[in-house]
């Protein structure tokens, strides 16, 4: 499956973002991969696909957490 290869390549990529724009692009790419894999998972119910989606979701959450930044306290 080409989609699983894309997901694996995304997971192995170095996540050193220079700009906020890079983080946004990576978060969107992760979301796109997760949604595409979810469509396949609905049909096949393969546990391997679910594991890949879980790992991608964890990466996406880390990226989004970094995007939100540190909240300011008064």
ChimeraX attribute file (.defattr): number of C-alpha atoms within 10 A of each C-alpha:
attribute: neighborCount
match mode: 1-to-1
recipient: residues
	/A:1	5
	/A:2	7
	/A:3	13
	/A:4	16
	/A:5	10
	/A:6	11
	/A:7	19
	/A:8	14
	/A:9	10
	/A:10	17
	/A:11	15
	/A:12	8
	/A:13	8
	/A:14	7
	/A:15	13
	/A:16	8
	/A:17	12
	/A:18	8
	/A:19	8
	/A:20	11
	/A:21	11
	/A:22	12
	/A:23	19
	/A:24	16
	/A:25	11
	/A:26	19
	/A:27	21
	/A:28	13
	/A:29	14
	/A:30	23
	/A:31	16
	/A:32	12
	/A:33	20
	/A:34	22
	/A:35	12
	/A:36	14
	/A:37	18
	/A:38	16
	/A:39	10
	/A:40	14
	/A:41	16
	/A:42	10
	/A:43	8
	/A:44	10
	/A:45	11
	/A:46	11
	/A:47	10
	/A:48	11
	/A:49	16
	/A:50	17
	/A:51	11
	/A:52	17
	/A:53	23
	/A:54	13
	/A:55	15
	/A:56	21
	/A:57	17
	/A:58	12
	/A:59	18
	/A:60	21
	/A:61	14
	/A:62	12
	/A:63	18
	/A:64	16
	/A:65	11
	/A:66	12
	/A:67	14
	/A:68	8
	/A:69	8
	/A:70	8
	/A:71	6
	/A:72	5
	/A:73	4
	/A:74	3
